[in-house]
Amino acid sequence: MAGVEGVFSGENLRNLPVLFAGLLMAILFLQSGLDKVFNYKGNLEWLTGHFGKSPLKGTVGLMLPVLTLMEVATGLLSSVGIIYYLLAGTLAFLFAAGAMGALTLTALFFGQRMAQDYPGAAVLVPYFILSLMLMYLSVPR
């Protein structure tokens, strides 16, 4: 039973919010990034049309792999961060995931604003706040 007591320790309970925030980020970014990996052509076609009348129209071919890499990296950092916390007791990787997530979402927000997709940009704001919360809750002490 000593192992069970360790799982329900005060430190682990205090860190439940950061662990759930990290889990949400892992799901969000891995799903989005892997969708771009496995449906690259479909995403490229959609994004080409989406940015067709924006100043970014000529950059879609470069933007898609960069954003895909950013999303997958954020999701992996979040996943590794949760596992690393459970094994080593440190939140450093979750802080990095929050920072990478904020950077990724800023890039996505910029693209949506440039495409004049204001509702699409607005949808990203709660995720950005989640990234900031993840950073705040996991800031290195």
MODA-V165701 format. One record per residue. N is the residue number from 1. SS is DSSP state (H for helix, E for strand, L for the rest). PSI is psi in whole degrees, 0 to 359 (NA if undefined). NEAR is the number of other ideal C-beta (glycine too) atoms within 12 Angstrom. Layout:
n->[N	N]
ss->[SS	SS]
psi->[PSI	PSI]
near->[NEAR	NEAR]
This chain:
n->[1	2	3	4	5	6	7	8	9	10	11	12	13	14	15	16	17	18	19	20	21	22	23	24	25	26	27	28	29	30	31	32	33	34	35	36	37	38	39	40	41	42	43	44	45	46	47	48	49	50	51	52	53	54	55	56	57	58	59	60	61	62	63	64	65	66	67	68	69	70	71	72	73	74	75	76	77	78	79	80	81	82	83	84	85	86	87	88	89	90	91	92	93	94	95	96	97	98	99	100	101	102	103	104	105	106	107	108	109	110	111	112	113	114	115	116	117	118	119	120	121	122	123	124	125	126	127	128	129	130	131	132	133	134	135	136	137	138	139	140	141]
ss->[L	H	H	H	H	H	H	L	L	H	H	H	H	H	L	H	H	H	H	H	H	H	H	H	H	H	H	H	H	H	H	H	H	H	H	H	H	H	L	H	H	H	H	H	H	H	H	H	H	H	L	L	L	L	L	L	H	H	H	H	H	H	H	H	H	H	H	H	H	H	H	H	H	H	H	H	H	H	H	H	H	H	H	H	H	H	H	H	L	L	L	H	H	H	H	H	H	H	H	H	H	H	H	H	H	H	H	H	H	H	H	H	H	H	L	L	L	H	H	H	H	H	H	H	H	H	H	H	H	H	H	H	H	H	H	H	H	H	L	L	L]
psi->[347	324	320	320	322	322	323	27	162	320	315	320	320	331	4	317	318	325	319	323	318	321	317	318	319	313	312	306	326	317	313	315	316	330	319	325	310	344	49	312	315	318	319	316	313	314	325	316	319	321	10	329	18	166	346	5	327	359	1	319	331	322	318	311	326	313	322	313	317	316	314	319	318	315	319	318	320	314	312	322	320	312	316	321	314	329	320	347	16	149	13	317	327	326	315	322	319	317	317	321	317	319	314	314	328	318	316	318	316	314	317	320	319	328	0	34	78	320	322	322	319	326	333	339	314	325	323	317	320	318	316	320	319	317	314	316	340	12	133	136	NA]
near->[7	8	8	9	11	14	16	15	16	11	17	20	14	16	27	19	20	34	31	20	34	45	27	30	49	36	22	33	41	29	21	29	36	23	21	30	22	15	18	20	13	15	27	22	16	20	34	22	16	24	31	19	13	22	15	27	19	12	22	27	18	17	30	32	20	22	37	30	23	30	38	30	29	45	34	27	38	45	30	27	40	33	21	24	31	23	11	14	17	23	35	23	34	44	32	29	47	39	30	34	46	31	27	36	35	24	28	40	28	24	31	28	22	25	28	17	25	14	12	21	23	15	16	28	21	16	30	29	20	32	38	24	26	42	32	20	28	35	18	15	8]
